[in-house]
Amino acid sequence: MRQAQSDFREHGFAVLRQYLNGEEVAALRGAFENFRLNIAPTLDKRAVMYEDYSDADTIKQSHSLHLEPTLAASMHTGKIHALAEACIGPAIPQNVEYFDKPPGRNHETPPHQDGYYFCLTPNEACTVWIPLAPIVAAGGALTYVRGSHRLGVRPHEASNLLGFSQGLAEDPRELGEAVICEVEPGDVLIHHSLTVHYAGANRTAQRRPVIAYTFFSNAAQPDVEAKARYDAALRRQHTAKGLLPTLESES
């Protein structure tokens, strides 16, 4: 844990090999299956996103896994919460997300900072990223820009990608060294809210399922103006994609 704390402070991310055991990973897989089969079908198109909305097997993202009891409980106790608090101090659980890149039907994840979406002051938060299957570079492994958490919130612009509405407006190669993190089930990644990260397309025949937990520092407060700007941009993109009705003021 001390090495993770040191890496998080110095590099903006940490890799913990086999932080979770097989039983713990199996419990997360089972909880996600409960969400996918019994909860996701009851939610709207903004809460659960698919590559093809007519094909439930192409689920690619959801920010609503906190509705599943087991996943919700692990936000508050256990190894995941303990890791977050080790890195950012007293931590307030926010939500649990799911990310996947179904093979052959996906896009690259654009370079971005989670903190741009979070809209906090100070922007102190973290994401705990947990793979449910092996993820290699060709399968869309997460890539971090080392030390980029020290650069503040960077300019972002519309990405036109559902689920990642805003992407970095500059070339991430100009901000620091890129570190590709190939992982196995049991491995855990944690990164700061200002660490620039991205992922390539899944060019393998395997899925790339990930559960991610978000925590805000107890010291962080909402940045109301930044949140208003972000929400307006997000609504325009959702409206353009047909996920919300068009308003006269936005037409």
Secondary structure by P-SEA (a helix, b strand, c coil): caaaaaaaaacccccccccccaaaaaaaaaaaaaaacccccccccccbbbccccccccccccccccccaaaaaaacccaaaaaaaaccccccccbbbbbbbcccccccccbbbcccccccccccbbbbbbbcccccccccccccccccccccccccccccccccccccccccccccbbbbbbbcccbbbbbccccccccccccccbbbbbbbbbbbccccccaaaaaaaaaaaaaaaaaaacccccccccc
